[in-house]
């Protein structure tokens, strides 16, 4: 005897996208891992890649270009020195700025400024005057060369690093800020 149809047809449910053999959880995990790894490698490569002098992307690059890099990194901090000239006319009052020149340099910690005196590049009086004003010595050019450009510099507390003070940014270690 045949049964009558009730009007319903037996349908099999369609598999969802997550149940298809092409997109199972293992495949998605592998793709996610490759994606994250690719981003990490891209960031690491772009922040450390220095193929030309036009790309100064890391502190390590500046450290290697500093004059007397071994002394600078051990007793101070490498720096970028910008020399520029300002011309001021009074009648009419105008300010003109010359083209700046940039070169590598170094700022010595106040506790290590005697290195310059030991090398006979500054006198004990110059060292005392600079220390009395709570300043530091900085230089550009080779300390063993003909004539390094040495200056008693003043640390400007108004020069804020707006990259550090952003939410989520980490502050540098205390040791790197002691001058």
C-alpha positions as CSV (number, residue, x, y, z in Angstrom):
1,X,0.0,0.0,0.0
2,X,1.2,3.4,-0.9
3,X,1.2,6.2,1.5
4,X,-0.1,9.5,0.5
5,X,2.1,12.5,0.4
6,X,1.5,15.1,3.0
7,X,2.6,17.9,0.8
8,X,6.0,18.2,2.5
9,X,9.0,17.4,0.6
10,X,12.1,16.1,2.4
11,X,14.9,18.6,1.8
12,X,18.4,18.3,3.1
13,X,19.6,21.4,4.8
14,X,22.2,23.4,2.8
15,X,25.6,23.3,4.4
16,X,26.8,26.7,5.7
17,X,30.0,28.3,4.5
18,X,31.7,27.1,7.7
19,X,30.8,23.5,7.0
20,X,32.0,23.4,3.4
21,X,35.3,21.6,2.9
22,X,36.9,24.8,1.5
23,X,36.4,26.9,4.6
24,X,36.9,24.7,7.7
25,X,38.4,26.1,10.9
26,X,41.8,24.7,10.3
27,X,42.1,26.5,6.9
28,X,40.8,29.7,8.5
29,X,43.3,29.4,11.3
30,X,46.2,28.9,8.9
31,X,45.1,31.9,6.7
32,X,44.8,34.1,9.8
33,X,48.2,33.1,11.0
34,X,49.7,33.8,7.6
35,X,48.0,37.2,7.5
36,X,49.3,38.2,11.0
37,X,52.8,36.9,10.1
38,X,52.8,38.9,6.9
39,X,51.8,42.1,8.7
40,X,54.5,41.5,11.3
41,X,57.2,40.9,8.7
42,X,56.0,44.0,6.7
43,X,56.2,46.2,9.8
44,X,59.6,44.9,10.8
45,X,61.0,45.3,7.3
46,X,59.7,48.8,6.7
47,X,60.9,50.1,10.1
48,X,64.5,48.7,9.8
49,X,65.1,48.8,6.1
50,X,67.6,51.5,5.3
51,X,68.6,51.4,1.6
52,X,69.5,55.0,1.1
53,X,70.4,58.1,3.1
54,X,66.9,59.3,2.4
55,X,65.4,56.7,4.7
56,X,66.4,57.3,8.3
57,X,63.9,55.0,9.9
58,X,65.6,53.8,13.0
59,X,67.7,54.8,16.0
60,X,70.2,52.1,15.0
61,X,70.9,53.8,11.7
62,X,71.5,57.2,13.4
63,X,73.8,55.4,16.0
64,X,76.0,53.9,13.3
65,X,76.3,57.3,11.5
66,X,77.3,59.2,14.6
67,X,80.8,60.5,14.8
68,X,82.9,58.3,17.0
69,X,79.9,56.0,17.3
70,X,81.5,53.8,20.0
71,X,82.1,56.8,22.3
72,X,78.8,58.4,21.5
73,X,76.6,55.4,22.2
74,X,78.5,54.5,25.3
75,X,78.7,58.0,26.9
76,X,75.8,59.9,25.3
77,X,73.3,59.7,22.5
78,X,73.6,60.1,18.8
79,X,71.9,63.1,17.3
80,X,71.0,64.8,14.1
81,X,72.7,68.2,14.0
82,X,70.9,70.9,12.0
83,X,72.9,74.1,11.2
84,X,71.0,77.0,9.8
85,X,71.4,80.8,9.6
86,X,68.8,83.4,10.3
87,X,69.0,86.9,8.9
88,X,66.9,89.7,10.4
89,X,66.4,93.0,8.8
90,X,65.0,95.9,11.0
91,X,63.8,98.3,8.3
92,X,61.6,96.7,7.1
93,X,61.4,94.0,9.8
94,X,61.8,90.7,8.0
95,X,63.3,87.3,8.9
96,X,65.1,85.2,6.4
97,X,66.1,81.6,6.9
98,X,69.1,80.0,5.1
99,X,69.0,76.5,3.8
100,X,69.7,74.2,6.8
101,X,72.4,71.5,6.6
102,X,72.0,68.2,8.5
103,X,74.8,66.0,9.7
104,X,75.3,63.3,12.4
105,X,76.3,64.4,15.9
106,X,76.4,63.3,19.5
107,X,75.2,64.7,22.8
108,X,77.3,63.6,25.8
109,X,75.8,62.9,29.2
110,X,76.8,65.5,31.8
111,X,78.7,62.8,33.8
112,X,80.8,62.0,30.7
113,X,81.8,65.4,29.5
114,X,85.3,65.0,30.9
115,X,86.1,62.9,27.8
116,X,86.4,66.0,25.8
117,X,88.8,67.5,28.4
118,X,90.9,64.3,28.4
119,X,91.2,64.5,24.6
120,X,92.3,68.2,25.0
121,X,89.4,69.4,22.9
122,X,88.1,71.7,25.6
123,X,89.7,73.4,28.6
124,X,88.8,72.8,32.2
125,X,87.4,76.3,32.4
126,X,85.0,75.6,29.4
127,X,84.0,72.4,31.2
128,X,83.3,74.2,34.4
129,X,81.3,77.0,32.8
130,X,79.1,74.5,30.9
131,X,78.5,72.4,34.0
132,X,77.7,75.4,36.1
133,X,74.9,76.3,33.7
134,X,73.6,72.7,33.9
135,X,74.3,72.2,30.2
136,X,75.8,69.4,28.2
137,X,78.4,69.3,25.5
138,X,77.5,68.1,22.0
139,X,79.6,67.7,19.0
140,X,79.6,67.1,15.3
141,X,82.6,65.8,13.4
142,X,85.3,63.3,14.3
143,X,86.9,63.8,17.8
144,X,90.1,62.4,16.5
145,X,90.0,64.6,13.4
146,X,91.2,68.1,12.6
147,X,88.6,70.2,14.2
148,X,85.4,68.8,15.6
149,X,82.5,71.3,16.1
150,X,81.9,71.2,19.9
151,X,79.1,73.2,21.6
152,X,77.8,73.7,25.1
153,X,74.2,72.9,24.6
154,X,71.1,73.7,26.6
155,X,68.4,71.1,26.9
156,X,65.1,72.7,25.9
157,X,62.3,71.2,28.0
158,X,59.7,72.9,25.7
159,X,60.7,70.6,22.9
160,X,58.1,67.9,23.5
161,X,58.1,64.6,21.6
162,X,54.4,64.4,20.5
163,X,54.9,60.8,19.3
164,X,55.6,59.6,22.8
165,X,52.7,61.3,24.5
166,X,50.1,59.6,22.3
167,X,47.6,57.2,24.0
168,X,48.9,53.7,23.7
169,X,52.5,54.7,23.1
170,X,55.2,53.5,25.4
171,X,57.6,55.8,27.1
172,X,61.4,55.3,26.7
173,X,63.4,53.9,29.6
174,X,64.5,56.3,32.3
175,X,68.2,55.5,31.5
176,X,67.9,57.0,28.0
177,X,66.5,60.3,29.4
178,X,69.3,61.0,31.9
179,X,71.5,63.8,30.6
